[in-house]
Amino acid sequence: MMRSDIVNVPKRRFSVEEYYRLVEVGILGPADKVELIHGEIVKMSPVGPRHAGLVNRLNRLLLQLLDERYIISPQNPVRLSFYSEPEPDMAVLYFRDDYYGTQHPEPKDVALLIEVSGSTLEYDSLVKLPLYAKKGIPEYWIIDLQNDRILIHTDPDGTAYQSKSIYQRGEVLSSSVLSNDLSVDEILD
């Protein structure tokens, strides 16, 4: 039996429009937790209670620390390209009067993307990080639940970020989009 992960076989990539067509005709439904990355429909990991609680806590903290120049968009799509529309755990977007009700945000609309990684650290680091860097997302956080730390990537250049800071419990992080510093413990507790 031939395995496609070992043998290089051609794959059919889906565009964002084709992806939405699969939803319209009922092939994909609300119960299918998926996102489109590089033209492939990728199953998302289930959201456990700690993950969900952290996203809720982070949403509340960001509401307190962001000014009117931004919109917080939890677990909503961001259209990065013809073939990629991930759904990061949190997106901080530049304000728009329509609140992105007429089209999903694009890279130019994003100030910060955040992924909460319970069991997806490798995927968030090796697949999403280069994609976000390539699209010029200025700041990308990975909240690593297994190691109780926050990885902040800035200064995208090509498929990498030039700057990476690691924040542990007991430390305070800063961000170009936040009006004040933020305690790692406030996020992770």
C-alpha positions, 0 to 999 in steps of 0.5 A: 500500500502506498502512503502519501506521507512517504511517497510524493504524490500530487495533491489537489489544493483548494482555493478559499472560494472552493473551500467556502463552496464545500460549506455551501453544498453541505460537504463541510458543516459547523461540526467540522472544525477545520481551516484552510492552510496552503490549500489543504483542509486541516482538522483543528484540535479540539478546544479543551477547557483550559484552552477555552478559558485562556482565550476568554481571559485573553479576550478580556485582558486585551479589551482592557489594554487596547485602544480604539485603533483595534478590534479583537477577533477571537477564533475568526478567519483571516484570509492570508492568500488564495490558498490559506485562511486560518482561524487563529485563536485571537486576532488583533485587527486594525479598526474598520467601521464595518468591523470586517462584516463585508470581508474577512481581514487580510494581512494588512489588517492584522496587528497581532495573531495569537495561537494557544497551543495545548497539543499543537506547538509543533504545528503552530511553530513549523507550519503557521509561523512561516506562513504568518511571517511570509504574509508580513504579520507584524507580531505572532504569539504562541501561548505554550500551555505545556511549558507555561510560557509565551513565545513572541515573534516580531519583525517578519522577514521572508518565512521567519521572524527576526526576533523571538522572545520567550516569557515565563511565569513571573515575567512581564511581556510587552507588545507594540499593540498593547498600551501597557505591559502584561503579566504572563501570570495574568494570561496563564492563570 
